[in-house]
């Protein structure tokens, strides 16, 4: 495994940080094992600088799932620095795997700025392999809707989740939407859950809706 020189700590001068960070990025790109790549990613993220974000996003396309998972986690922890880059990269990325990890990160961050991306992912026609991404996006809308102060943002989240609960054939998406509406818990969200209970045919989703209404 590559050994890193941490004598040049993030508290050092700007020039030292730049050089040290460049070295870490080079070590990440030259890493042979997943453990080396993960160690590089964690070290890069520790600098808490905008310059650390591009290599972390680059790591989302790594061939090893463990590396991608750590990169996603680090981007979530650096949300104040990574949010705008994640959103812009989602729209420019051609790799669906990278887009999926971006959605996962945005859902965990739960920032209102990402609502348009999450709405788009939930509300578009996708194949079966992308179904889980829609469910993750639905959970992100739940987090946004439950923490937002802006009533318009909350309404947007509920509106999209209402569609996700009442319309799609994907029971997993309906289940995720029910969870998110319960998390939001406004009168509008509860009304959607009550409506869904009258038409839901899947017993698992029915149970989840009843639990939400009982809570």
C-alpha atoms as an extended CHARMM CRD file, in Angstrom:
* protein
*
       215  EXT
         1         1  UNK       CA              0.0000000000        0.0000000000        0.0000000000  PROA      1               0.0000000000
         2         2  UNK       CA              1.1940000000        3.4980000000       -0.7610000000  PROA      2               0.0000000000
         3         3  UNK       CA              2.5670000000        5.4130000000        2.1800000000  PROA      3               0.0000000000
         4         4  UNK       CA              1.5090000000        9.0400000000        2.4600000000  PROA      4               0.0000000000
         5         5  UNK       CA              3.5540000000       11.8850000000        3.9150000000  PROA      5               0.0000000000
         6         6  UNK       CA              1.2160000000       13.7320000000        6.2210000000  PROA      6               0.0000000000
         7         7  UNK       CA              3.8570000000       16.1830000000        7.3930000000  PROA      7               0.0000000000
         8         8  UNK       CA              2.2510000000       18.5810000000        4.9220000000  PROA      8               0.0000000000
         9         9  UNK       CA             -1.0250000000       18.8310000000        6.8100000000  PROA      9               0.0000000000
        10        10  UNK       CA             -3.9960000000       20.8410000000        5.4990000000  PROA      10              0.0000000000
        11        11  UNK       CA             -3.0210000000       23.5980000000        7.9450000000  PROA      11              0.0000000000
        12        12  UNK       CA              0.1760000000       24.2360000000        5.9510000000  PROA      12              0.0000000000
        13        13  UNK       CA              0.6090000000       27.0150000000        3.4070000000  PROA      13              0.0000000000
        14        14  UNK       CA             -1.4220000000       27.1070000000        0.2010000000  PROA      14              0.0000000000
        15        15  UNK       CA              1.5120000000       26.1070000000       -1.9810000000  PROA      15              0.0000000000
        16        16  UNK       CA              2.2940000000       23.1290000000        0.2230000000  PROA      16              0.0000000000
        17        17  UNK       CA             -1.3440000000       22.0580000000        0.2060000000  PROA      17              0.0000000000
        18        18  UNK       CA             -1.4370000000       22.2360000000       -3.5880000000  PROA      18              0.0000000000
        19        19  UNK       CA              1.7190000000       20.1690000000       -3.9970000000  PROA      19              0.0000000000
        20        20  UNK       CA              0.7200000000       17.6400000000       -1.3580000000  PROA      20              0.0000000000
        21        21  UNK       CA             -2.7560000000       17.2930000000       -2.8100000000  PROA      21              0.0000000000
        22        22  UNK       CA             -1.3710000000       16.8490000000       -6.3130000000  PROA      22              0.0000000000
        23        23  UNK       CA              0.8700000000       14.0670000000       -5.0080000000  PROA      23              0.0000000000
        24        24  UNK       CA             -2.0980000000       12.3350000000       -3.4050000000  PROA      24              0.0000000000
        25        25  UNK       CA             -4.1330000000       12.5970000000       -6.5970000000  PROA      25              0.0000000000
        26        26  UNK       CA             -1.2540000000       11.0780000000       -8.5450000000  PROA      26              0.0000000000
        27        27  UNK       CA             -0.9900000000        8.2800000000       -5.9890000000  PROA      27              0.0000000000
        28        28  UNK       CA             -4.7170000000        7.6120000000       -6.3070000000  PROA      28              0.0000000000
        29        29  UNK       CA             -4.4850000000        7.3540000000      -10.0910000000  PROA      29              0.0000000000
        30        30  UNK       CA             -1.4630000000        5.0770000000       -9.8160000000  PROA      30              0.0000000000
        31        31  UNK       CA             -2.9740000000        2.8700000000       -7.1000000000  PROA      31              0.0000000000
        32        32  UNK       CA             -2.8750000000       -0.8550000000       -7.7760000000  PROA      32              0.0000000000
        33        33  UNK       CA             -5.1530000000       -2.2300000000       -5.0780000000  PROA      33              0.0000000000
        34        34  UNK       CA             -8.5290000000       -1.0150000000       -3.7830000000  PROA      34              0.0000000000
        35        35  UNK       CA             -6.9450000000       -0.4390000000       -0.3680000000  PROA      35              0.0000000000
        36        36  UNK       CA             -4.4080000000        1.9360000000       -1.8860000000  PROA      36              0.0000000000
        37        37  UNK       CA             -7.1160000000        3.7930000000       -3.7800000000  PROA      37              0.0000000000
        38        38  UNK       CA             -9.2960000000        4.1010000000       -0.6690000000  PROA      38              0.0000000000
        39        39  UNK       CA             -6.3940000000        5.3900000000        1.4210000000  PROA      39              0.0000000000
        40        40  UNK       CA             -5.7040000000        8.0080000000       -1.2470000000  PROA      40              0.0000000000
        41        41  UNK       CA             -9.3460000000        9.0870000000       -1.3750000000  PROA      41              0.0000000000
        42        42  UNK       CA             -9.5840000000        9.5300000000        2.3870000000  PROA      42              0.0000000000
        43        43  UNK       CA             -6.3440000000       11.5140000000        2.4060000000  PROA      43              0.0000000000
        44        44  UNK       CA             -7.5180000000       13.7210000000       -0.4660000000  PROA      44              0.0000000000
        45        45  UNK       CA            -10.8270000000       14.4140000000        1.2620000000  PROA      45              0.0000000000
        46        46  UNK       CA             -9.0630000000       15.3810000000        4.4890000000  PROA      46              0.0000000000
        47        47  UNK       CA             -7.8720000000       18.5780000000        2.8350000000  PROA      47              0.0000000000
        48        48  UNK       CA            -11.4120000000       20.0180000000        2.8180000000  PROA      48              0.0000000000
        49        49  UNK       CA            -10.7250000000       22.1270000000       -0.2430000000  PROA      49              0.0000000000
        50        50  UNK       CA            -12.5820000000       22.5710000000       -3.5490000000  PROA      50              0.0000000000
        51        51  UNK       CA             -9.5230000000       21.1120000000       -5.3110000000  PROA      51              0.0000000000
        52        52  UNK       CA            -10.2730000000       17.7860000000       -3.6260000000  PROA      52              0.0000000000
        53        53  UNK       CA            -13.7090000000       17.4600000000       -5.2060000000  PROA      53              0.0000000000
        54        54  UNK       CA            -12.7800000000       16.6330000000       -8.8580000000  PROA      54              0.0000000000
        55        55  UNK       CA            -10.6090000000       13.6110000000       -7.9580000000  PROA      55              0.0000000000
        56        56  UNK       CA            -13.2940000000       12.3660000000       -5.5620000000  PROA      56              0.0000000000
        57        57  UNK       CA            -15.8840000000       12.5800000000       -8.3350000000  PROA      57              0.0000000000
        58        58  UNK       CA            -13.3900000000       10.8840000000      -10.6570000000  PROA      58              0.0000000000
        59        59  UNK       CA            -13.2260000000        8.0220000000       -8.1570000000  PROA      59              0.0000000000
        60        60  UNK       CA            -16.9460000000        7.3580000000       -8.7080000000  PROA      60              0.0000000000
        61        61  UNK       CA            -15.9760000000        5.6540000000      -11.9670000000  PROA      61              0.0000000000
        62        62  UNK       CA            -13.3920000000        3.3520000000      -10.3260000000  PROA      62              0.0000000000
        63        63  UNK       CA            -13.7940000000       -0.3210000000      -11.2030000000  PROA      63              0.0000000000
        64        64  UNK       CA            -13.9900000000       -1.4540000000       -7.5500000000  PROA      64              0.0000000000
        65        65  UNK       CA            -17.3270000000       -0.9300000000       -5.7180000000  PROA      65              0.0000000000
        66        66  UNK       CA            -15.5970000000       -0.3530000000       -2.3810000000  PROA      66              0.0000000000
        67        67  UNK       CA            -13.6300000000        2.5480000000       -3.8180000000  PROA      67              0.0000000000
        68        68  UNK       CA            -16.7570000000        4.0640000000       -5.3140000000  PROA      68              0.0000000000
        69        69  UNK       CA            -18.5870000000        3.7050000000       -1.9970000000  PROA      69              0.0000000000
        70        70  UNK       CA            -15.8480000000        5.4880000000       -0.0420000000  PROA      70              0.0000000000
        71        71  UNK       CA            -15.6820000000        8.2690000000       -2.6240000000  PROA      71              0.0000000000
        72        72  UNK       CA            -19.4500000000        8.7340000000       -2.3470000000  PROA      72              0.0000000000
        73        73  UNK       CA            -19.2280000000        8.8670000000        1.4450000000  PROA      73              0.0000000000
        74        74  UNK       CA            -16.4510000000       11.4560000000        1.3510000000  PROA      74              0.0000000000
        75        75  UNK       CA            -18.3970000000       13.6250000000       -1.1000000000  PROA      75              0.0000000000
        76        76  UNK       CA            -21.3780000000       13.5390000000        1.2590000000  PROA      76              0.0000000000
        77        77  UNK       CA            -19.1720000000       14.6120000000        4.1600000000  PROA      77              0.0000000000
        78        78  UNK       CA            -17.8640000000       17.4920000000        2.0370000000  PROA      78              0.0000000000
        79        79  UNK       CA            -21.3640000000       18.5250000000        0.9760000000  PROA      79              0.0000000000
        80        80  UNK       CA            -20.7180000000       22.2620000000        1.3080000000  PROA      80              0.0000000000
        81        81  UNK       CA            -17.9210000000       21.9330000000       -1.2400000000  PROA      81              0.0000000000
        82        82  UNK       CA            -19.2220000000       19.1140000000       -3.4260000000  PROA      82              0.0000000000
        83        83  UNK       CA            -22.9120000000       19.8980000000       -3.9270000000  PROA      83              0.0000000000
        84        84  UNK       CA            -22.6980000000       22.1540000000       -6.9850000000  PROA      84              0.0000000000
        85        85  UNK       CA            -20.0630000000       19.9550000000       -8.6240000000  PROA      85              0.0000000000
        86        86  UNK       CA            -22.1680000000       16.8410000000       -8.0730000000  PROA      86              0.0000000000
        87        87  UNK       CA            -25.2220000000       18.4530000000       -9.6440000000  PROA      87              0.0000000000
        88        88  UNK       CA            -23.3340000000       19.7610000000      -12.6850000000  PROA      88              0.0000000000
        89        89  UNK       CA            -21.5020000000       16.4620000000      -13.1550000000  PROA      89              0.0000000000
        90        90  UNK       CA            -24.7750000000       14.5420000000      -13.0830000000  PROA      90              0.0000000000
        91        91  UNK       CA            -25.9370000000       16.4270000000      -16.1610000000  PROA      91              0.0000000000
        92        92  UNK       CA            -22.6630000000       16.0220000000      -18.0500000000  PROA      92              0.0000000000
        93        93  UNK       CA            -21.7800000000       12.4350000000      -17.1040000000  PROA      93              0.0000000000
        94        94  UNK       CA            -22.3150000000        9.7580000000      -19.7330000000  PROA      94              0.0000000000
        95        95  UNK       CA            -21.7200000000        6.8380000000      -17.3470000000  PROA      95              0.0000000000
        96        96  UNK       CA            -24.9620000000        5.7120000000      -15.6950000000  PROA      96              0.0000000000
        97        97  UNK       CA            -22.9770000000        4.1780000000      -12.8530000000  PROA      97              0.0000000000
        98        98  UNK       CA            -21.4150000000        7.5380000000      -12.0380000000  PROA      98              0.0000000000
        99        99  UNK       CA            -24.8240000000        9.1810000000      -12.2320000000  PROA      99              0.0000000000
       100       100  UNK       CA            -26.2150000000        6.5880000000       -9.8340000000  PROA      100             0.0000000000
       101       101  UNK       CA            -23.5260000000        7.3110000000       -7.2460000000  PROA      101             0.0000000000
       102       102  UNK       CA            -24.1330000000       11.0420000000       -7.6390000000  PROA      102             0.0000000000
       103       103  UNK       CA            -27.8330000000       10.5160000000       -6.9390000000  PROA      103             0.0000000000
       104       104  UNK       CA            -26.9220000000        8.4560000000       -3.8900000000  PROA      104             0.0000000000
       105       105  UNK       CA            -24.7230000000       11.2870000000       -2.6190000000  PROA      105             0.0000000000
       106       106  UNK       CA            -27.3140000000       13.9720000000       -3.3410000000  PROA      106             0.0000000000
       107       107  UNK       CA            -30.0220000000       11.9270000000       -1.6100000000  PROA      107             0.0000000000
       108       108  UNK       CA            -27.8910000000       11.5890000000        1.5090000000  PROA      108             0.0000000000
       109       109  UNK       CA            -26.9950000000       15.2820000000        1.4940000000  PROA      109             0.0000000000
       110       110  UNK       CA            -30.6660000000       16.2510000000        1.1580000000  PROA      110             0.0000000000
       111       111  UNK       CA            -30.0480000000       19.8450000000        0.1020000000  PROA      111             0.0000000000
       112       112  UNK       CA            -32.8290000000       21.8590000000       -1.5390000000  PROA      112             0.0000000000
       113       113  UNK       CA            -30.5150000000       22.7780000000       -4.4120000000  PROA      113             0.0000000000
       114       114  UNK       CA            -30.6700000000       19.1650000000       -5.5820000000  PROA      114             0.0000000000
       115       115  UNK       CA            -34.4600000000       18.9190000000       -5.7250000000  PROA      115             0.0000000000
       116       116  UNK       CA            -34.6790000000       19.3900000000       -9.5050000000  PROA      116             0.0000000000
       117       117  UNK       CA            -32.2320000000       16.5450000000      -10.1370000000  PROA      117             0.0000000000
       118       118  UNK       CA            -34.0370000000       14.1980000000       -7.7710000000  PROA      118             0.0000000000
       119       119  UNK       CA            -37.4330000000       15.1240000000       -9.2440000000  PROA      119             0.0000000000
       120       120  UNK       CA            -36.1170000000       14.3350000000      -12.7000000000  PROA      120             0.0000000000
       121       121  UNK       CA            -34.7670000000       10.9490000000      -11.6690000000  PROA      121             0.0000000000
       122       122  UNK       CA            -37.9610000000        9.9160000000       -9.8910000000  PROA      122             0.0000000000
       123       123  UNK       CA            -40.2370000000       11.1250000000      -12.6470000000  PROA      123             0.0000000000
       124       124  UNK       CA            -38.6920000000        9.7480000000      -15.8100000000  PROA      124             0.0000000000
       125       125  UNK       CA            -39.1250000000        6.4080000000      -17.5380000000  PROA      125             0.0000000000
       126       126  UNK       CA            -36.1890000000        4.1470000000      -16.7650000000  PROA      126             0.0000000000
       127       127  UNK       CA            -35.3850000000        0.4890000000      -17.2560000000  PROA      127             0.0000000000
       128       128  UNK       CA            -35.4700000000       -2.1080000000      -14.4990000000  PROA      128             0.0000000000
       129       129  UNK       CA            -31.7430000000       -1.7940000000      -13.7900000000  PROA      129             0.0000000000
       130       130  UNK       CA            -32.2100000000        1.8770000000      -12.9270000000  PROA      130             0.0000000000
       131       131  UNK       CA            -35.1560000000        1.2690000000      -10.6310000000  PROA      131             0.0000000000
       132       132  UNK       CA            -33.0810000000        1.4040000000       -7.4730000000  PROA      132             0.0000000000
       133       133  UNK       CA            -31.7620000000        4.8280000000       -8.4520000000  PROA      133             0.0000000000
       134       134  UNK       CA            -35.3210000000        6.1280000000       -8.5750000000  PROA      134             0.0000000000
       135       135  UNK       CA            -35.9590000000        4.7370000000       -5.0940000000  PROA      135             0.0000000000
       136       136  UNK       CA            -32.8300000000        6.4160000000       -3.7540000000  PROA      136             0.0000000000
       137       137  UNK       CA            -33.9160000000        9.6960000000       -5.3400000000  PROA      137             0.0000000000
       138       138  UNK       CA            -37.3020000000        9.3220000000       -3.6490000000  PROA      138             0.0000000000
       139       139  UNK       CA            -35.6100000000        8.9930000000       -0.2680000000  PROA      139             0.0000000000
       140       140  UNK       CA            -33.6620000000       12.1440000000       -1.0560000000  PROA      140             0.0000000000
       141       141  UNK       CA            -36.8840000000       14.0210000000       -1.7200000000  PROA      141             0.0000000000
       142       142  UNK       CA            -38.1260000000       12.8150000000        1.6470000000  PROA      142             0.0000000000
       143       143  UNK       CA            -35.0810000000       14.2340000000        3.3750000000  PROA      143             0.0000000000
       144       144  UNK       CA            -35.4190000000       17.5410000000        1.5550000000  PROA      144             0.0000000000
       145       145  UNK       CA            -39.1420000000       17.7820000000        2.2340000000  PROA      145             0.0000000000
       146       146  UNK       CA            -38.7270000000       16.9800000000        5.9230000000  PROA      146             0.0000000000
       147       147  UNK       CA            -35.9660000000       19.5250000000        6.5350000000  PROA      147             0.0000000000
       148       148  UNK       CA            -36.8430000000       22.3870000000        4.1760000000  PROA      148             0.0000000000
       149       149  UNK       CA            -38.2560000000       25.6570000000        5.4930000000  PROA      149             0.0000000000
       150       150  UNK       CA            -39.5670000000       26.9010000000        2.1460000000  PROA      150             0.0000000000
       151       151  UNK       CA            -43.1900000000       25.7650000000        1.7350000000  PROA      151             0.0000000000
       152       152  UNK       CA            -42.8040000000       25.6800000000       -2.0490000000  PROA      152             0.0000000000
       153       153  UNK       CA            -39.8860000000       23.2370000000       -1.7840000000  PROA      153             0.0000000000
       154       154  UNK       CA            -41.8880000000       21.0200000000        0.5600000000  PROA      154             0.0000000000
       155       155  UNK       CA            -44.8400000000       21.0880000000       -1.8430000000  PROA      155             0.0000000000
       156       156  UNK       CA            -42.5770000000       20.1530000000       -4.7710000000  PROA      156             0.0000000000
       157       157  UNK       CA            -41.2030000000       17.1810000000       -2.8630000000  PROA      157             0.0000000000
       158       158  UNK       CA            -44.6730000000       16.0020000000       -1.8490000000  PROA      158             0.0000000000
       159       159  UNK       CA            -46.0080000000       16.4920000000       -5.3690000000  PROA      159             0.0000000000
       160       160  UNK       CA            -43.3240000000       14.3220000000       -6.9490000000  PROA      160             0.0000000000
       161       161  UNK       CA            -43.5980000000       11.6990000000       -4.2190000000  PROA      161             0.0000000000
       162       162  UNK       CA            -47.3620000000       11.6860000000       -4.7260000000  PROA      162             0.0000000000
       163       163  UNK       CA            -46.8280000000       10.7520000000       -8.3520000000  PROA      163             0.0000000000
       164       164  UNK       CA            -44.2900000000        8.0950000000       -7.2980000000  PROA      164             0.0000000000
       165       165  UNK       CA            -46.7390000000        6.5560000000       -4.8500000000  PROA      165             0.0000000000
       166       166  UNK       CA            -49.8880000000        6.6800000000       -6.9670000000  PROA      166             0.0000000000
       167       167  UNK       CA            -48.6850000000        6.0220000000      -10.5080000000  PROA      167             0.0000000000
       168       168  UNK       CA            -45.6960000000        3.6970000000      -11.1830000000  PROA      168             0.0000000000
       169       169  UNK       CA            -45.8310000000       -0.0690000000      -11.5060000000  PROA      169             0.0000000000
       170       170  UNK       CA            -42.6040000000       -0.3690000000       -9.4780000000  PROA      170             0.0000000000
       171       171  UNK       CA            -43.7090000000       -1.3850000000       -5.9930000000  PROA      171             0.0000000000
       172       172  UNK       CA            -40.2480000000       -0.5840000000       -4.6330000000  PROA      172             0.0000000000
       173       173  UNK       CA            -40.5880000000        3.0100000000       -5.7650000000  PROA      173             0.0000000000
       174       174  UNK       CA            -44.0490000000        3.2250000000       -4.2290000000  PROA      174             0.0000000000
       175       175  UNK       CA            -42.6470000000        1.8400000000       -0.9770000000  PROA      175             0.0000000000
       176       176  UNK       CA            -39.8300000000        4.4100000000       -0.9690000000  PROA      176             0.0000000000
       177       177  UNK       CA            -42.3090000000        7.1820000000       -1.7300000000  PROA      177             0.0000000000
       178       178  UNK       CA            -44.5130000000        6.0810000000        1.1790000000  PROA      178             0.0000000000
       179       179  UNK       CA            -41.5470000000        6.1850000000        3.5400000000  PROA      179             0.0000000000
       180       180  UNK       CA            -40.5750000000        9.6470000000        2.3420000000  PROA      180             0.0000000000
       181       181  UNK       CA            -44.1010000000       11.0470000000        2.6010000000  PROA      181             0.0000000000
       182       182  UNK       CA            -44.3030000000        9.7060000000        6.1420000000  PROA      182             0.0000000000
       183       183  UNK       CA            -40.9840000000       11.3880000000        6.9000000000  PROA      183             0.0000000000
       184       184  UNK       CA            -42.3000000000       14.7270000000        5.6040000000  PROA      184             0.0000000000
       185       185  UNK       CA            -45.5190000000       14.2720000000        7.5780000000  PROA      185             0.0000000000
       186       186  UNK       CA            -47.3830000000       17.4070000000        6.5000000000  PROA      186             0.0000000000
       187       187  UNK       CA            -51.1480000000       17.3870000000        6.0410000000  PROA      187             0.0000000000
       188       188  UNK       CA            -50.6180000000       17.2760000000        2.2820000000  PROA      188             0.0000000000
       189       189  UNK       CA            -48.3100000000       14.2730000000        2.6040000000  PROA      189             0.0000000000
       190       190  UNK       CA            -50.7100000000       12.4300000000        4.9010000000  PROA      190             0.0000000000
       191       191  UNK       CA            -53.5880000000       13.0690000000        2.4810000000  PROA      191             0.0000000000
       192       192  UNK       CA            -51.5840000000       11.4200000000       -0.3020000000  PROA      192             0.0000000000
       193       193  UNK       CA            -50.9110000000        8.3920000000        1.8950000000  PROA      193             0.0000000000
       194       194  UNK       CA            -54.6280000000        8.1170000000        2.7110000000  PROA      194             0.0000000000
       195       195  UNK       CA            -55.5080000000        8.2550000000       -0.9800000000  PROA      195             0.0000000000
       196       196  UNK       CA            -52.8710000000        5.6610000000       -1.8240000000  PROA      196             0.0000000000
       197       197  UNK       CA            -54.2330000000        3.2370000000        0.7510000000  PROA      197             0.0000000000
       198       198  UNK       CA            -57.5290000000        3.0560000000       -1.1440000000  PROA      198             0.0000000000
       199       199  UNK       CA            -55.8600000000        1.9130000000       -4.3640000000  PROA      199             0.0000000000
       200       200  UNK       CA            -52.6400000000        0.1330000000       -3.3600000000  PROA      200             0.0000000000
       201       201  UNK       CA            -52.6800000000       -3.5690000000       -4.2830000000  PROA      201             0.0000000000
       202       202  UNK       CA            -49.2850000000       -4.6690000000       -2.9710000000  PROA      202             0.0000000000
       203       203  UNK       CA            -49.5450000000       -5.9580000000        0.6040000000  PROA      203             0.0000000000
       204       204  UNK       CA            -46.0480000000       -4.8360000000        1.5710000000  PROA      204             0.0000000000
       205       205  UNK       CA            -46.6870000000       -1.2870000000        0.4250000000  PROA      205             0.0000000000
       206       206  UNK       CA            -50.1510000000       -1.3700000000        2.0440000000  PROA      206             0.0000000000
       207       207  UNK       CA            -48.5720000000       -2.3230000000        5.3570000000  PROA      207             0.0000000000
       208       208  UNK       CA            -46.0000000000        0.4400000000        5.0630000000  PROA      208             0.0000000000
       209       209  UNK       CA            -48.6960000000        3.0310000000        4.3420000000  PROA      209             0.0000000000
       210       210  UNK       CA            -50.8110000000        1.8460000000        7.2990000000  PROA      210             0.0000000000
       211       211  UNK       CA            -47.7970000000        2.0650000000        9.5930000000  PROA      211             0.0000000000
       212       212  UNK       CA            -47.1240000000        5.6070000000        8.3590000000  PROA      212             0.0000000000
       213       213  UNK       CA            -50.7000000000        6.6700000000        8.9740000000  PROA      213             0.0000000000
       214       214  UNK       CA            -50.7800000000        5.0150000000       12.3790000000  PROA      214             0.0000000000
       215       215  UNK       CA            -47.5800000000        6.7740000000       13.4090000000  PROA      215             0.0000000000
